[in-house]
Amino acid sequence: MYWLYEHYEGVRAFLQAGGTVLYMIAILTFWMWTLVFERIWYFRFSLKKDIAAAMNIWESRPERKSWNARQIRRSLISQIDEQIQQNMSIVKAIVALCPLMGLLGTVTGMIQVFNIMAVTGGGEARAMASGVSMATIPTMAGMVAALSGVFANTYITRVAERESALFADHLTTDH
């Protein structure tokens, strides 16, 4: 149990050294990964049920070559695509937002450094060190969060495109 407390203290010290912007980056990262895991969960478990329901609708049609049948096919594909693409744009937006939040941390940390330089006359290196850490830690955290999000977003985008194409291929117009 002591090791858990040590890790908690390490994380708390890291968050304090990075300033309030680091908390925002942590919240964004948590939200991003929650949505990524939700998409992975959907692809593994719920998508099969949605595809089966749409396939049942399509297979129950007596004919599949008329204009009405093609419109129903397009509608089914569109509905499944909408389910597949759900929350994907939010993940992409968070990936883009994380480095910007890191830059915001850089700016706020540098403002603190300049404030300390103005108050102390510029010779107080220890006082400026906290501002420098508040400038560099959020930048690093924003970049790491964005980089991990890029890889996750690439994976779920590939899965989404593959599943969408496979579903469209399964809706045949053979009779």
C-alpha positions in Angstrom: 0.0 0.0 0.0 3.0 2.3 0.6 4.0 2.1 -3.1 0.6 3.4 -4.1 1.1 6.4 -1.8 4.5 7.0 -3.3 3.2 7.0 -6.8 0.3 9.3 -5.8 2.8 11.7 -4.3 4.9 11.6 -7.4 1.9 12.4 -9.6 0.7 15.1 -7.3 4.2 16.8 -7.2 4.3 16.6 -11.0 0.9 18.2 -11.4 1.9 21.0 -9.0 5.1 21.6 -10.8 3.2 22.0 -14.1 0.6 24.4 -12.8 -3.1 24.5 -13.4 -2.9 24.0 -17.2 -1.5 20.5 -16.5 -4.8 19.6 -14.8 -6.7 20.7 -17.9 -4.3 18.6 -20.0 -4.9 15.6 -17.7 -8.7 16.0 -18.0 -8.5 16.3 -21.8 -6.3 13.2 -21.9 -8.6 11.2 -19.7 -11.6 12.3 -21.8 -9.8 11.4 -25.0 -8.8 7.9 -23.8 -12.3 7.3 -22.5 -13.7 8.0 -25.9 -11.0 5.9 -27.6 -11.8 2.9 -25.4 -15.5 3.5 -26.0 -14.9 3.2 -29.7 -12.8 0.1 -29.3 -15.5 -1.4 -27.1 -18.2 -0.6 -29.7 -16.2 -2.1 -32.5 -15.5 -5.3 -30.6 -19.0 -5.9 -29.2 -21.9 -3.6 -30.3 -21.1 -3.1 -33.9 -21.8 -6.7 -34.8 -25.4 -6.3 -33.3 -26.0 -3.1 -35.3 -24.7 -4.7 -38.5 -26.8 -7.8 -37.9 -30.0 -5.7 -37.4 -29.3 -3.7 -40.6 -28.5 -6.9 -42.5 -31.8 -8.4 -41.4 -33.7 -5.4 -42.7 -31.8 -5.6 -46.0 -32.2 -9.4 -46.4 -35.9 -9.3 -45.6 -36.5 -7.2 -48.7 -38.1 -9.2 -51.6 -36.2 -7.2 -54.2 -33.0 -5.2 -54.2 -32.6 -3.6 -57.6 -35.2 -0.8 -57.7 -34.6 2.8 -57.0 -36.4 2.4 -53.6 -34.1 -0.5 -52.7 -31.0 1.5 -53.5 -32.2 4.3 -51.3 -32.9 2.0 -48.5 -29.4 0.5 -49.0 -27.9 4.0 -48.8 -29.9 4.8 -45.7 -28.7 1.6 -44.0 -25.1 2.3 -44.9 -25.5 5.9 -43.7 -27.0 4.8 -40.4 -24.1 2.3 -39.7 -21.5 4.9 -40.8 -23.0 7.3 -38.3 -22.8 4.8 -35.5 -19.2 3.9 -36.5 -18.1 7.6 -36.7 -19.7 8.6 -33.4 -17.2 10.5 -31.1 -14.4 10.2 -33.7 -14.4 13.9 -34.4 -14.2 14.7 -30.7 -11.1 12.5 -30.4 -9.5 14.3 -33.3 -10.4 17.7 -31.8 -8.9 16.7 -28.4 -5.7 15.4 -30.1 -5.4 18.8 -31.8 -6.2 20.7 -28.5 -3.6 18.9 -26.3 -0.5 20.6 -27.8 -2.3 24.0 -27.7 -3.0 23.5 -24.0 0.7 22.7 -23.6 1.6 26.0 -25.3 -0.8 27.8 -23.0 1.1 26.3 -20.1 4.3 27.5 -21.7 3.0 31.0 -21.9 1.6 31.1 -18.3 4.9 29.7 -17.0 7.0 32.3 -18.9 4.7 35.0 -17.6 5.5 33.8 -14.1 9.2 33.8 -14.9 9.0 37.4 -16.1 7.0 38.4 -13.1 9.6 36.9 -10.8 12.3 38.7 -12.8 10.5 42.0 -12.4 10.0 41.6 -8.7 13.4 40.3 -7.8 15.5 42.2 -10.4 16.3 39.1 -12.4 19.0 37.5 -10.1 16.9 35.0 -8.3 17.5 31.7 -10.1 15.6 29.5 -7.6 12.5 31.6 -7.8 12.6 31.5 -11.6 13.0 27.7 -11.6 9.3 27.1 -10.7 8.2 29.3 -13.5 10.5 27.5 -16.0 9.1 24.1 -14.9 5.6 25.5 -15.3 6.6 26.5 -18.8 8.2 23.2 -19.9 6.2 20.4 -18.1 2.8 21.3 -19.7 4.4 21.5 -23.1 5.8 18.1 -22.7 2.5 16.7 -21.3 0.5 18.2 -24.1 2.8 16.7 -26.7 2.8 13.3 -25.1 -1.0 13.3 -24.8 -1.3 14.4 -28.4 1.2 11.8 -29.6 -0.6 9.0 -27.8 -3.9 10.3 -29.2 -2.6 10.3 -32.8 -1.7 6.6 -32.6 -5.0 5.8 -31.0 -7.0 7.9 -33.5 -5.1 6.3 -36.4 -6.1 2.9 -35.1 -9.8 3.6 -34.5 -10.0 5.4 -37.9 -8.6 2.4 -39.7 -11.0 0.1 -38.0 -13.9 2.4 -38.7 -13.0 2.7 -42.4 -12.6 -1.1 -42.7 -15.9 -1.9 -40.9 -17.8 0.6 -43.0 -16.4 -0.7 -46.3 -17.1 -4.3 -45.2 -20.7 -3.5 -44.3 -21.3 -1.8 -47.6 -19.9 -4.8 -49.4 -22.2 -7.1 -47.5 -25.4 -5.3 -48.8 -25.6 -7.1 -52.1 -28.1 -6.3 -54.8 -28.2 -9.8 -56.2 -31.9 -10.3 -56.4 
